[in-house]
């Protein structure tokens, strides 16, 4: 696997991004690409948003006027991606994560914010690679299995904890 560029931006001010979060996101992206035997370089964009920002996108692109936890905007279809002419890397797409929603869900599920954001990143990376769970059925089951496999490989499984440094 060639180089992976993960551009991360924080476009919200409601939730302080803990130390190590950007590294975790890069590790999640890399782990999904390794598991899927992705060949070549890749570029992914990840943005942290607030609930109002993600609600707007959810309404605009999915017709759902409500905040959601994460949205994926794949740039490829059927395994065919645009290439960055300068680097040769495949441009996989954009991931947007609602940090307030991630905090809420981490509390609700009783795990760390890091595990929640890690899961949302893995989930979205699979969407960028063409996986879909919207129709339920076998595809949804396969996607869930892959999510759990990556999370376990990263030490973020349901029963495991993942320690980070200072999170103040």
LUMLUM-991841 format. One record per atom (N, C-alpha, C): residue number from 0; residue in three letters; atom name; y, z, x. Coordinates in Angstrom, 2 decimals, padded with zeros to 5 digits. Each point is the difference from the previous one (the first is absolute). Layout:
<rs>
R;k;r;a;yy;zz;xx
R;NUM;ALA;CA;Y;Z;X .
...
</rs>
This chain:
<rs>
R;k;r;a;yy;zz;xx
R;0;UNK;N;-001.18;000.00;000.85 .
R;0;UNK;CA;001.18;000.00;-000.85 .
R;0;UNK;C;001.24;000.00;000.89 .
R;1;UNK;N;000.92;-000.89;-000.29 .
R;1;UNK;CA;001.25;-000.11;000.76 .
R;1;UNK;C;000.97;001.10;-000.42 .
R;2;UNK;N;001.23;-000.12;000.44 .
R;2;UNK;CA;000.97;001.05;-000.26 .
R;2;UNK;C;000.39;000.06;-001.48 .
R;3;UNK;N;000.25;001.21;-000.43 .
R;3;UNK;CA;000.39;000.28;-001.38 .
R;3;UNK;C;001.39;000.60;000.04 .
R;4;UNK;N;000.92;-000.62;-000.72 .
R;4;UNK;CA;001.36;000.53;-000.09 .
R;4;UNK;C;000.20;000.56;-001.40 .
R;5;UNK;N;000.31;001.29;-000.06 .
R;5;UNK;CA;000.28;000.65;-001.27 .
R;5;UNK;C;001.45;000.46;000.03 .
R;6;UNK;N;000.85;-000.68;-000.77 .
R;6;UNK;CA;001.41;000.36;-000.09 .
R;6;UNK;C;000.15;001.02;-001.13 .
R;7;UNK;N;000.53;001.17;000.34 .
R;7;UNK;CA;000.12;001.08;-000.98 .
R;7;UNK;C;001.46;000.35;-000.19 .
R;8;UNK;N;000.43;000.04;-001.26 .
R;8;UNK;CA;001.39;000.38;-000.29 .
R;8;UNK;C;000.04;001.07;-001.09 .
R;9;UNK;N;000.94;000.90;000.14 .
R;9;UNK;CA;000.21;001.06;-000.97 .
R;9;UNK;C;001.25;-000.33;-000.80 .
R;10;UNK;N;-000.17;-000.39;-001.27 .
R;10;UNK;CA;001.12;-000.40;-000.83 .
R;10;UNK;C;000.29;001.03;-001.09 .
R;11;UNK;N;-000.41;001.23;000.22 .
R;11;UNK;CA;000.25;001.09;-000.95 .
R;11;UNK;C;000.43;001.24;000.77 .
R;12;UNK;N;000.64;000.93;-000.70 .
R;12;UNK;CA;000.48;001.22;000.65 .
R;12;UNK;C;-000.57;001.28;-000.63 .
R;13;UNK;N;-000.84;-000.15;-001.01 .
R;13;UNK;CA;-000.49;001.16;-000.75 .
R;13;UNK;C;-001.07;000.80;000.75 .
R;14;UNK;N;-000.84;-000.68;000.76 .
R;14;UNK;CA;-001.12;000.65;000.69 .
R;14;UNK;C;000.14;-000.24;001.48 .
R;15;UNK;N;000.02;001.08;000.78 .
R;15;UNK;CA;000.03;-000.13;001.46 .
R;15;UNK;C;-001.36;-000.51;000.47 .
R;16;UNK;N;000.03;-000.99;000.84 .
R;16;UNK;CA;-001.24;-000.58;000.51 .
R;16;UNK;C;-000.54;000.89;001.12 .
R;17;UNK;N;-001.19;000.57;-000.21 .
R;17;UNK;CA;-000.56;000.92;001.01 .
R;17;UNK;C;-000.29;-000.68;001.34 .
R;18;UNK;N;000.06;000.79;001.04 .
R;18;UNK;CA;-000.38;-000.47;001.33 .
R;18;UNK;C;-001.42;-000.55;-000.06 .
R;19;UNK;N;-000.21;-001.13;000.61 .
R;19;UNK;CA;-001.34;-000.58;000.06 .
R;19;UNK;C;-000.32;-000.96;-001.14 .
R;20;UNK;N;000.87;-000.08;-001.01 .
R;20;UNK;CA;-000.29;-000.85;-001.16 .
R;20;UNK;C;-000.03;-001.49;000.39 .
R;21;UNK;N;000.92;-000.43;000.82 .
R;21;UNK;CA;000.03;-001.40;000.40 .
R;21;UNK;C;-001.24;-000.37;000.81 .
R;22;UNK;N;-000.41;000.88;000.89 .
R;22;UNK;CA;-001.23;-000.22;000.76 .
R;22;UNK;C;-001.21;-000.08;-000.93 .
R;23;UNK;N;-000.05;000.89;-000.97 .
R;23;UNK;CA;-001.10;-000.01;-000.97 .
R;23;UNK;C;-000.06;-001.34;-000.73 .
R;24;UNK;N;001.14;-000.51;-000.44 .
R;24;UNK;CA;000.02;-001.28;-000.72 .
R;24;UNK;C;-000.51;-001.12;000.90 .
R;25;UNK;N;000.42;000.00;001.24 .
R;25;UNK;CA;-000.49;-001.03;000.93 .
R;25;UNK;C;-001.51;000.11;000.20 .
R;26;UNK;N;-000.49;001.23;000.12 .
R;26;UNK;CA;-001.44;000.21;000.16 .
R;26;UNK;C;-000.76;-000.48;-001.23 .
R;27;UNK;N;000.54;000.24;-001.19 .
R;27;UNK;CA;-000.64;-000.44;-001.24 .
R;27;UNK;C;-000.07;-001.53;-000.06 .
R;28;UNK;N;001.10;-000.65;000.32 .
R;28;UNK;CA;000.03;-001.47;-000.02 .
R;28;UNK;C;-001.01;-000.57;000.99 .
R;29;UNK;N;-000.02;000.55;001.21 .
R;29;UNK;CA;-000.95;-000.46;001.01 .
R;29;UNK;C;-001.44;000.24;-000.43 .
R;30;UNK;N;-000.28;001.16;-000.59 .
R;30;UNK;CA;-001.37;000.33;-000.40 .
R;30;UNK;C;-000.51;-000.96;-001.08 .
R;31;UNK;N;000.86;-000.36;-000.95 .
R;31;UNK;CA;-000.42;-000.95;-001.04 .
R;31;UNK;C;-000.29;-001.36;000.62 .
R;32;UNK;N;000.88;-000.45;000.87 .
R;32;UNK;CA;-000.20;-001.32;000.62 .
R;32;UNK;C;-001.26;-000.02;000.86 .
R;33;UNK;N;-000.28;001.08;000.73 .
R;33;UNK;CA;-001.23;000.09;000.78 .
R;33;UNK;C;-001.23;-000.03;-000.90 .
R;34;UNK;N;000.03;000.79;-001.08 .
R;34;UNK;CA;-001.14;000.06;-000.91 .
R;34;UNK;C;-000.27;-001.38;-000.62 .
R;35;UNK;N;001.05;-000.75;-000.26 .
R;35;UNK;CA;-000.13;-001.32;-000.63 .
R;35;UNK;C;-000.20;-001.11;001.03 .
R;36;UNK;N;-000.12;000.36;001.28 .
R;36;UNK;CA;-000.17;-000.98;001.08 .
R;36;UNK;C;001.08;-001.08;-000.03 .
R;37;UNK;N;001.23;000.43;-000.24 .
R;37;UNK;CA;001.12;-000.93;-000.06 .
R;37;UNK;C;000.22;-000.61;001.38 .
R;38;UNK;N;000.10;-001.32;000.04 .
R;38;UNK;CA;000.16;-000.71;001.26 .
R;38;UNK;C;001.44;-000.46;000.17 .
R;39;UNK;N;000.58;000.28;001.15 .
R;39;UNK;CA;001.37;-000.42;000.29 .
R;39;UNK;C;000.98;001.15;-000.14 .
R;40;UNK;N;001.24;-000.28;000.37 .
R;40;UNK;CA;001.05;000.99;-000.14 .
R;40;UNK;C;000.44;000.10;-001.46 .
R;41;UNK;N;000.66;001.10;-000.32 .
R;41;UNK;CA;000.44;000.21;-001.37 .
R;41;UNK;C;001.33;000.72;-000.02 .
R;42;UNK;N;000.79;-000.29;-001.03 .
R;42;UNK;CA;001.26;000.69;-000.24 .
R;42;UNK;C;-000.01;000.55;-001.42 .
R;43;UNK;N;000.39;001.26;-000.12 .
R;43;UNK;CA;000.05;000.68;-001.28 .
R;43;UNK;C;001.32;000.76;-000.05 .
R;44;UNK;N;000.60;000.03;-001.17 .
R;44;UNK;CA;001.22;000.78;-000.21 .
R;44;UNK;C;-000.32;001.14;-000.96 .
R;45;UNK;N;000.41;001.22;000.36 .
R;45;UNK;CA;-000.19;001.17;-000.86 .
R;45;UNK;C;001.36;000.64;-000.21 .
R;46;UNK;N;000.35;000.26;-001.26 .
R;46;UNK;CA;001.28;000.64;-000.32 .
R;46;UNK;C;-000.23;001.22;-000.87 .
R;47;UNK;N;000.74;001.06;000.31 .
R;47;UNK;CA;000.00;001.20;-000.83 .
R;47;UNK;C;001.17;-000.12;-000.98 .
R;48;UNK;N;-000.30;000.15;-001.29 .
R;48;UNK;CA;001.01;-000.11;-001.04 .
R;48;UNK;C;000.04;001.29;-000.82 .
R;49;UNK;N;001.01;000.10;-000.88 .
R;49;UNK;CA;000.01;001.09;-000.96 .
R;49;UNK;C;-000.53;-000.54;-001.33 .
R;50;UNK;N;-000.10;000.86;-001.00 .
R;50;UNK;CA;-000.58;-000.41;-001.28 .
R;50;UNK;C;000.82;-001.07;-000.71 .
R;51;UNK;N;001.34;000.09;000.08 .
R;51;UNK;CA;000.83;-001.01;-000.66 .
R;51;UNK;C;-000.20;-001.38;000.63 .
R;52;UNK;N;-000.05;-000.03;001.32 .
R;52;UNK;CA;-000.18;-001.28;000.69 .
R;52;UNK;C;-001.35;-000.64;-000.33 .
R;53;UNK;N;-001.06;000.80;000.01 .
R;53;UNK;CA;-001.33;-000.57;-000.27 .
R;53;UNK;C;-000.15;-000.34;-001.47 .
R;54;UNK;N;000.66;000.76;-000.88 .
R;54;UNK;CA;-000.02;-000.32;-001.43 .
R;54;UNK;C;000.61;-001.38;-000.24 .
R;55;UNK;N;001.11;-000.28;000.68 .
R;55;UNK;CA;000.65;-001.32;-000.13 .
R;55;UNK;C;-000.95;-001.12;000.41 .
R;56;UNK;N;-000.65;000.17;001.15 .
R;56;UNK;CA;-000.94;-001.02;000.47 .
R;56;UNK;C;-001.19;-000.14;-000.94 .
R;57;UNK;N;-000.52;001.13;-000.48 .
R;57;UNK;CA;-001.14;-000.02;-000.91 .
R;57;UNK;C;000.36;-000.74;-001.29 .
R;58;UNK;N;001.22;000.21;-000.47 .
R;58;UNK;CA;000.46;-000.68;-001.22 .
R;58;UNK;C;000.19;-001.50;000.26 .
R;59;UNK;N;000.64;-000.31;001.12 .
R;59;UNK;CA;000.29;-001.40;000.33 .
R;59;UNK;C;-001.26;-000.83;000.24 .
R;60;UNK;N;-000.96;000.55;000.74 .
R;60;UNK;CA;-001.17;-000.78;000.41 .
R;60;UNK;C;-001.24;000.19;-000.86 .
R;61;UNK;N;-000.07;001.14;-000.71 .
R;61;UNK;CA;-001.20;000.26;-000.80 .
R;61;UNK;C;000.29;000.24;-001.47 .
R;62;UNK;N;001.30;000.02;-000.37 .
R;62;UNK;CA;000.37;000.23;-001.39 .
R;62;UNK;C;-000.27;001.41;-000.48 .
R;63;UNK;N;-000.07;000.96;000.94 .
R;63;UNK;CA;-000.25;001.40;-000.35 .
R;63;UNK;C;001.23;000.82;000.40 .
R;64;UNK;N;000.74;000.47;-001.00 .
R;64;UNK;CA;001.24;000.72;000.25 .
R;64;UNK;C;-000.27;001.48;000.22 .
R;65;UNK;N;-000.69;000.30;001.09 .
R;65;UNK;CA;-000.34;001.38;000.36 .
R;65;UNK;C;-000.23;000.04;001.51 .
R;66;UNK;N;000.29;001.15;000.60 .
R;66;UNK;CA;-000.30;000.11;001.43 .
R;66;UNK;C;-001.51;000.01;000.22 .
R;67;UNK;N;-000.41;-000.48;001.15 .
R;67;UNK;CA;-001.41;000.02;000.39 .
R;67;UNK;C;-000.07;000.52;001.43 .
R;68;UNK;N;-001.19;000.27;000.48 .
R;68;UNK;CA;-000.12;000.57;001.34 .
R;68;UNK;C;000.15;-001.03;001.10 .
R;69;UNK;N;-000.55;-001.19;-000.20 .
R;69;UNK;CA;000.02;-001.01;001.06 .
R;69;UNK;C;-000.09;-001.39;-000.61 .
R;70;UNK;N;000.65;-000.94;000.65 .
R;70;UNK;CA;-000.09;-001.41;-000.39 .
R;70;UNK;C;-000.32;-000.81;001.25 .
R;71;UNK;N;-000.78;-001.05;-000.20 .
R;71;UNK;CA;-000.37;-000.90;001.09 .
R;71;UNK;C;000.51;-001.40;-000.34 .
R;72;UNK;N;000.57;-000.65;000.99 .
R;72;UNK;CA;000.50;-001.36;-000.17 .
R;72;UNK;C;-000.65;-000.89;001.06 .
R;73;UNK;N;-001.21;-000.51;-000.31 .
R;73;UNK;CA;-000.71;-000.84;000.97 .
R;73;UNK;C;000.74;-001.32;000.21 .
R;74;UNK;N;-000.01;-000.47;001.24 .
R;74;UNK;CA;000.59;-001.29;000.32 .
R;74;UNK;C;-001.05;-001.09;000.12 .
R;75;UNK;N;-001.25;000.38;-000.10 .
R;75;UNK;CA;-001.09;-000.98;000.11 .
R;75;UNK;C;-000.81;-000.06;-001.26 .
R;76;UNK;N;-000.85;-001.01;-000.05 .
R;76;UNK;CA;-000.89;-000.16;-001.13 .
R;76;UNK;C;-001.31;-000.59;000.49 .
R;77;UNK;N;-001.11;000.58;-000.48 .
R;77;UNK;CA;-001.34;-000.47;000.38 .
R;77;UNK;C;-000.19;-000.04;001.52 .
R;78;UNK;N;000.53;001.01;000.67 .
R;78;UNK;CA;-000.17;000.09;001.45 .
R;78;UNK;C;000.87;-000.93;000.82 .
R;79;UNK;N;000.95;-000.69;-000.64 .
R;79;UNK;CA;000.91;-000.90;000.71 .
R;79;UNK;C;001.38;000.64;000.01 .
R;80;UNK;N;000.55;000.19;001.20 .
R;80;UNK;CA;001.28;000.67;000.17 .
R;80;UNK;C;000.98;-000.87;000.77 .
R;81;UNK;N;001.28;000.18;-000.30 .
R;81;UNK;CA;001.03;-000.64;000.82 .
R;81;UNK;C;-000.06;000.60;001.39 .
R;82;UNK;N;000.40;-000.78;000.99 .
R;82;UNK;CA;000.04;000.49;001.37 .
R;82;UNK;C;001.42;000.06;000.51 .
R;83;UNK;N;000.28;001.05;000.75 .
R;83;UNK;CA;001.28;000.11;000.69 .
R;83;UNK;C;-000.04;-001.03;001.13 .
R;84;UNK;N;000.90;-000.96;-000.04 .
R;84;UNK;CA;-000.02;-001.09;000.98 .
R;84;UNK;C;000.27;000.49;001.42 .
R;85;UNK;N;000.74;001.10;000.13 .
R;85;UNK;CA;000.31;000.52;001.34 .
R;85;UNK;C;-001.18;000.74;000.62 .
R;86;UNK;N;-000.72;000.78;-000.83 .
R;86;UNK;CA;-001.06;000.85;000.54 .
R;86;UNK;C;-001.41;-000.50;-000.30 .
R;87;UNK;N;-000.13;-000.85;-001.01 .
R;87;UNK;CA;-001.32;-000.46;-000.42 .
R;87;UNK;C;-000.71;000.99;-000.91 .
R;88;UNK;N;000.63;001.16;-000.25 .
R;88;UNK;CA;-000.62;001.03;-000.84 .
R;88;UNK;C;000.03;-000.42;-001.46 .
R;89;UNK;N;-001.01;000.42;-000.72 .
R;89;UNK;CA;-000.06;-000.25;-001.44 .
R;89;UNK;C;000.87;001.03;-000.72 .
R;90;UNK;N;000.84;-000.46;-000.92 .
R;90;UNK;CA;000.87;000.89;-000.76 .
R;90;UNK;C;-000.74;000.39;-001.28 .
R;91;UNK;N;-000.51;001.24;-000.02 .
R;91;UNK;CA;-000.86;000.43;-001.10 .
R;91;UNK;C;000.78;000.39;-001.25 .
R;92;UNK;N;001.17;000.61;000.17 .
R;92;UNK;CA;000.78;000.36;-001.17 .
R;92;UNK;C;000.70;001.33;000.14 .
R;93;UNK;N;000.47;000.49;-001.15 .
R;93;UNK;CA;000.80;001.22;-000.06 .
R;93;UNK;C;-000.68;001.06;-000.84 .
R;94;UNK;N;000.16;001.25;000.46 .
R;94;UNK;CA;-000.49;001.17;-000.72 .
R;94;UNK;C;001.22;000.87;-000.27 .
R;95;UNK;N;000.18;000.45;-001.24 .
R;95;UNK;CA;001.08;000.95;-000.31 .
R;95;UNK;C;-000.62;001.24;-000.63 .
R;96;UNK;N;000.38;001.15;000.54 .
R;96;UNK;CA;-000.57;001.28;-000.41 .
R;96;UNK;C;001.11;000.88;-000.54 .
R;97;UNK;N;-000.20;000.55;-001.19 .
R;97;UNK;CA;000.94;000.98;-000.55 .
R;97;UNK;C;-000.33;001.35;000.63 .
R;98;UNK;N;000.89;000.50;000.84 .
R;98;UNK;CA;-000.25;001.28;000.65 .
R;98;UNK;C;000.03;001.17;-001.00 .
R;99;UNK;N;000.92;000.03;-000.98 .
R;99;UNK;CA;-000.08;001.09;-000.99 .
R;99;UNK;C;-001.32;-000.01;-000.78 .
R;100;UNK;N;-000.50;-001.18;-000.32 .
R;100;UNK;CA;-001.28;-000.12;-000.72 .
R;100;UNK;C;-001.14;000.46;000.90 .
R;101;UNK;N;000.07;-000.34;001.28 .
R;101;UNK;CA;-001.04;000.42;000.95 .
R;101;UNK;C;-000.04;001.52;000.11 .
R;102;UNK;N;001.18;000.63;000.06 .
R;102;UNK;CA;000.07;001.47;000.05 .
R;102;UNK;C;-000.62;000.59;-001.26 .
R;103;UNK;N;000.36;-000.55;-001.15 .
R;103;UNK;CA;-000.52;000.48;-001.29 .
R;103;UNK;C;-001.52;-000.13;-000.06 .
R;104;UNK;N;-000.53;-001.15;000.43 .
R;104;UNK;CA;-001.45;-000.21;-000.06 .
R;104;UNK;C;-000.74;000.85;001.01 .
R;105;UNK;N;000.58;000.22;001.17 .
R;105;UNK;CA;-000.65;000.87;000.98 .
R;105;UNK;C;-000.17;001.40;-000.58 .
R;106;UNK;N;001.03;000.49;-000.66 .
R;106;UNK;CA;-000.09;001.32;-000.65 .
R;106;UNK;C;-001.05;-000.01;-001.10 .
R;107;UNK;N;000.04;-001.04;-000.82 .
R;107;UNK;CA;-000.91;-000.10;-001.14 .
R;107;UNK;C;-001.45;-000.03;000.47 .
R;108;UNK;N;-000.30;-000.74;001.07 .
R;108;UNK;CA;-001.37;-000.13;000.50 .
R;108;UNK;C;-000.38;001.08;001.00 .
R;109;UNK;N;000.97;000.83;000.39 .
R;109;UNK;CA;-000.30;001.12;000.89 .
R;109;UNK;C;-000.28;-000.40;001.44 .
R;110;UNK;N;000.66;-001.05;000.48 .
R;110;UNK;CA;-000.16;-000.35;001.40 .
R;110;UNK;C;001.38;-000.25;000.63 .
R;111;UNK;N;000.00;-000.33;001.27 .
R;111;UNK;CA;001.26;-000.14;000.75 .
R;111;UNK;C;000.73;-001.30;-000.38 .
R;112;UNK;N;001.30;000.01;000.26 .
R;112;UNK;CA;000.80;-001.21;-000.18 .
R;112;UNK;C;-000.53;-001.09;000.92 .
R;113;UNK;N;-000.43;000.35;001.21 .
R;113;UNK;CA;-000.54;-000.99;000.92 .
R;113;UNK;C;-001.23;-000.69;-000.57 .
R;114;UNK;N;-000.89;000.77;-000.60 .
R;114;UNK;CA;-001.20;-000.62;-000.59 .
R;114;UNK;C;000.41;-000.93;-001.13 .
R;115;UNK;N;000.95;000.42;-000.82 .
R;115;UNK;CA;000.42;-000.84;-001.13 .
R;115;UNK;C;000.63;-001.30;000.48 .
R;116;UNK;N;000.92;000.10;000.95 .
R;116;UNK;CA;000.65;-001.22;000.52 .
R;116;UNK;C;-001.02;-000.86;000.74 .
R;117;UNK;N;-000.91;000.62;000.71 .
R;117;UNK;CA;-001.07;-000.75;000.66 .
R;117;UNK;C;-000.83;-000.77;-001.01 .
R;118;UNK;N;-000.38;000.66;-001.09 .
R;118;UNK;CA;-000.79;-000.66;-001.03 .
R;118;UNK;C;000.78;-001.15;-000.63 .
R;119;UNK;N;001.28;000.23;-000.32 .
R;119;UNK;CA;000.81;-001.05;-000.62 .
R;119;UNK;C;000.14;-001.20;000.93 .
R;120;UNK;N;000.11;000.27;001.31 .
R;120;UNK;CA;000.10;-001.09;000.98 .
R;120;UNK;C;-001.30;-000.79;000.07 .
R;121;UNK;N;-001.11;000.69;000.08 .
R;121;UNK;CA;-001.31;-000.67;000.05 .
R;121;UNK;C;-000.22;-000.82;-001.27 .
R;122;UNK;N;000.30;000.59;-001.14 .
R;122;UNK;CA;-000.14;-000.68;-001.29 .
R;122;UNK;C;000.81;-001.30;000.00 .
R;123;UNK;N;001.25;000.10;000.43 .
R;123;UNK;CA;000.87;-001.19;000.00 .
R;123;UNK;C;-000.43;-001.04;001.03 .
R;124;UNK;N;-000.47;000.46;001.15 .
R;124;UNK;CA;-000.48;-000.96;001.00 .
R;124;UNK;C;-001.16;-000.83;-000.57 .
R;125;UNK;N;-000.88;000.64;-000.76 .
R;125;UNK;CA;-001.09;-000.74;-000.61 .
R;125;UNK;C;000.53;-001.02;-001.01 .
R;126;UNK;N;001.05;000.36;-000.73 .
R;126;UNK;CA;000.64;-000.98;-000.90 .
R;126;UNK;C;000.57;-001.17;000.80 .
R;127;UNK;N;000.65;000.29;001.14 .
R;127;UNK;CA;000.56;-001.08;000.81 .
R;127;UNK;C;-001.08;-000.95;000.49 .
R;128;UNK;N;-001.23;000.52;000.15 .
R;128;UNK;CA;-001.12;-000.82;000.45 .
R;128;UNK;C;-000.77;-000.64;-001.16 .
R;129;UNK;N;000.51;000.17;-001.22 .
R;129;UNK;CA;-000.59;-000.71;-001.14 .
R;129;UNK;C;-000.85;000.82;-000.94 .
R;130;UNK;N;-000.21;001.28;000.27 .
R;130;UNK;CA;-000.79;000.83;-000.91 .
R;130;UNK;C;000.82;000.33;-001.24 .
R;131;UNK;N;-000.71;000.14;-001.13 .
R;131;UNK;CA;000.67;000.30;-001.26 .
R;131;UNK;C;-000.87;000.94;-000.82 .
R;132;UNK;N;000.64;000.97;-000.63 .
R;132;UNK;CA;-000.74;000.94;-000.84 .
R;132;UNK;C;000.47;-000.04;-001.45 .
R;133;UNK;N;000.95;-000.87;-000.30 .
R;133;UNK;CA;000.62;-000.04;-001.33 .
R;133;UNK;C;-001.00;-000.32;-001.11 .
R;134;UNK;N;-001.01;-000.81;000.28 .
R;134;UNK;CA;-000.97;-000.37;-001.03 .
R;134;UNK;C;-001.19;000.97;-000.05 .
R;135;UNK;N;000.07;001.08;000.80 .
R;135;UNK;CA;-001.08;000.99;000.08 .
R;135;UNK;C;-001.27;-000.68;000.49 .
R;136;UNK;N;-001.14;000.47;-000.43 .
R;136;UNK;CA;-001.27;-000.62;000.36 .
R;136;UNK;C;-000.35;000.15;001.47 .
R;137;UNK;N;-000.83;-000.91;000.47 .
R;137;UNK;CA;-000.56;000.05;001.35 .
R;137;UNK;C;001.08;-000.08;001.08 .
R;138;UNK;N;001.00;-000.84;-000.21 .
R;138;UNK;CA;001.08;-000.13;000.99 .
R;138;UNK;C;000.73;001.32;000.21 .
R;139;UNK;N;000.24;000.74;-001.09 .
R;139;UNK;CA;000.66;001.31;000.10 .
R;139;UNK;C;-000.87;000.99;000.76 .
R;140;UNK;N;-001.30;-000.03;-000.25 .
R;140;UNK;CA;-000.93;000.89;000.70 .
R;140;UNK;C;-000.03;-000.33;001.49 .
R;141;UNK;N;-000.06;-001.28;000.33 .
R;141;UNK;CA;000.00;-000.42;001.42 .
R;141;UNK;C;001.28;000.45;000.69 .
R;142;UNK;N;001.12;-000.14;-000.68 .
R;142;UNK;CA;001.27;000.39;000.59 .
R;142;UNK;C;000.03;001.51;000.25 .
R;143;UNK;N;-000.45;000.79;-000.96 .
R;143;UNK;CA;-000.03;001.46;000.16 .
R;143;UNK;C;-000.91;000.40;001.15 .
R;144;UNK;N;-001.14;-000.64;000.13 .
R;144;UNK;CA;-000.92;000.31;001.12 .
R;144;UNK;C;000.66;-000.28;001.34 .
R;145;UNK;N;000.70;-001.12;000.09 .
R;145;UNK;CA;000.68;-000.36;001.25 .
R;145;UNK;C;001.13;000.99;000.30 .
R;146;UNK;N;000.73;000.41;-001.02 .
R;146;UNK;CA;001.06;001.00;000.20 .
R;146;UNK;C;-000.58;001.28;000.59 .
R;147;UNK;N;-001.07;000.48;-000.59 .
R;147;UNK;CA;-000.60;001.25;000.47 .
R;147;UNK;C;-000.59;-000.15;001.40 .
R;148;UNK;N;-000.58;-001.16;000.29 .
R;148;UNK;CA;-000.55;-000.23;001.34 .
R;148;UNK;C;001.11;000.09;001.06 .
R;149;UNK;N;001.12;-000.66;-000.24 .
R;149;UNK;CA;001.11;000.04;000.96 .
R;149;UNK;C;000.55;001.42;000.11 .
R;150;UNK;N;000.18;000.67;-001.13 .
R;150;UNK;CA;000.54;001.36;000.03 .
R;150;UNK;C;-000.92;000.93;000.80 .
R;151;UNK;N;-001.30;-000.15;-000.18 .
R;151;UNK;CA;-000.96;000.82;000.76 .
R;151;UNK;C;000.07;-000.31;001.48 .
R;152;UNK;N;000.10;-001.29;000.35 .
R;152;UNK;CA;000.10;-000.39;001.41 .
R;152;UNK;C;001.24;000.61;000.66 .
R;153;UNK;N;001.06;000.16;-000.78 .
R;153;UNK;CA;001.25;000.55;000.52 .
R;153;UNK;C;000.03;001.53;-000.03 .
R;154;UNK;N;-001.07;000.61;-000.51 .
R;154;UNK;CA;-000.02;001.46;-000.11 .
R;154;UNK;C;000.82;000.49;-001.18 .
R;155;UNK;N;000.20;-000.86;-001.00 .
R;155;UNK;CA;000.79;000.36;-001.17 .
R;155;UNK;C;-000.84;000.00;-001.27 .
R;156;UNK;N;-001.30;000.24;000.15 .
R;156;UNK;CA;-000.88;000.02;-001.16 .
R;156;UNK;C;000.36;001.13;-000.95 .
R;157;UNK;N;-000.55;-000.04;-001.16 .
R;157;UNK;CA;000.33;000.97;-001.04 .
R;157;UNK;C;-000.21;001.45;000.42 .
R;158;UNK;N;-001.02;000.27;000.79 .
R;158;UNK;CA;-000.30;001.38;000.36 .
R;158;UNK;C;000.47;000.35;001.41 .
R;159;UNK;N;000.64;-000.95;000.64 .
R;159;UNK;CA;000.44;000.25;001.37 .
R;159;UNK;C;001.51;000.15;000.04 .
R;160;UNK;N;000.49;000.72;000.99 .
R;160;UNK;CA;001.45;000.11;000.15 .
R;160;UNK;C;000.41;-000.76;001.25 .
R;161;UNK;N;001.23;-000.41;000.02 .
R;161;UNK;CA;000.52;-000.74;001.13 .
R;161;UNK;C;001.24;000.73;000.47 .
R;162;UNK;N;-000.02;000.48;001.21 .
R;162;UNK;CA;001.10;000.81;000.50 .
R;162;UNK;C;001.08;-000.87;000.65 .
R;163;UNK;N;001.22;000.33;-000.34 .
R;163;UNK;CA;001.16;-000.64;000.63 .
R;163;UNK;C;000.80;001.08;000.69 .
R;164;UNK;N;000.88;-000.42;000.85 .
R;164;UNK;CA;000.88;000.93;000.68 .
R;164;UNK;C;001.03;000.57;-000.97 .
R;165;UNK;N;001.14;000.30;000.52 .
R;165;UNK;CA;001.08;000.59;-000.77 .
R;165;UNK;C;000.39;-000.89;-001.19 .
R;166;UNK;N;-000.04;000.57;-001.20 .
R;166;UNK;CA;000.33;-000.79;-001.19 .
R;166;UNK;C;001.28;000.48;-000.65 .
R;167;UNK;N;000.84;000.70;000.72 .
R;167;UNK;CA;001.26;000.50;-000.58 .
R;167;UNK;C;000.97;-001.10;-000.23 .
</rs>
